[in-house]
Amino acid sequence: MRVSYEEMVAQFKRVLAARGFDEKSAEDAAIIFAQNSLAGVFSHGLNRFPRLVEYLEKGEIDPNAKATCELSMGAFERWNGHRGFGPLNAKMAMDRACELAKEYGIGLVALGNNNHWMRGGTYGWLAADQGCIGICWSNTCPNMPAWGGKDRKIGNNPLILSIPRSNGEHVMIDCAVSQFSYGKIEDCRLKGLSLPVYGGYDSNGELTKDPAEIEKTWRVLPMGYWKGSGLSICLDLIATVLSNGNSVHIIGTFGDEVGLTQIMIAIDPTKANSVQQTDDIVNDILADIKTSIPAEEGGAVYYPSEMETKNIADFKTNGIPVVEEKWNQVLAM
């Protein structure tokens, strides 16, 4: 089943407006969720939307709370999200980081006490659309064991890097530091698919590709094993130090995944290069990668976000594929 992008935005907006969002905020938030599905990241688009509504109805998210700046020191600012709507606060923070980058060459906004930003790639793409290199990450609740441990002590803290191209076909990687995000694991379960590689542990402590088993144990596998574990810890440390916000272990005491900490960094390459110079550098590197010999006959090698660009073109024309169960949930709200 496919649904048009416009219809998805309209339904999301209707639901959010009925739950306390003003007209503009409802539309802006609806666009963020619909764009995630438009890019093929269903785990943080339609599939995640019912959970957002649940948090709104429980009062965990204040739709009227806006992030505010609490400390400004040149290219670095510290903001408080006041536990408002995560994606809109995060957008505001990255927009501000880009403004700082246009002035200083680099801008950093440390956003504490925010809620889940949904898909981190939203803000990397946002920076690239403004001609900036984007670097951003968020911490999470404790949802992954540190390497060598069994109990959940660290977050699968998503990290995003984006590089702009003037044609809008930016390069971006958006990855949790677990082998798979929980959203991706849920997406595979809903589609009846196994994970392509081991993603966590089953109830017997054995590595598994079964998404349902991993959801039972909550023992996801850090990407790169000990490397992913170490990266998670350091991202949490840097974010908490810069924001004076909540660390992963403090977030774990809240019951729900709220009060998160996020870092937004923007770098303006035009301070050193012309737009054409940056395009030439990026295009040259990507062209070389595309000459790779595929490991499998008939296969292809893709650069980060290449498939996303293809999805956007396809889904704008032919509609966005949806899981009917999730879409019907939204229609019934």
Buried (B, 14 or more C-beta within 10 A) or exposed (E): EEBBBEBBBBBBBBBBBEBBBEEEBBBBBBBBBBBBBBBBBBBBBBBBBBBBBEBBEEEBBBBEBBBEBBEEEEBBBBBBBBBBBBBBBBBBBBBBBBBBBBEBBBBBBBBBBBBBBBBBBBBBBBBBBBBBBBBBBBBBBBBBBBBEEEEBBBBBBBBBBBBBBEEEBBBBBBBBBBBBBBBBBBBBBBEEEEBEEBBBBBEEEEEBBBBBBBBEBBBBBBBEEEEBBBBBBEBBEBBBEBBBBBBBBBBBEBEBBBBBBBBBBBBBBBEEEEEEEBBEEBEEEBEEEEEEEEEEEEEEEBBBBBEBBBBBEBBEEEBBBBBEEBBEBBEEB
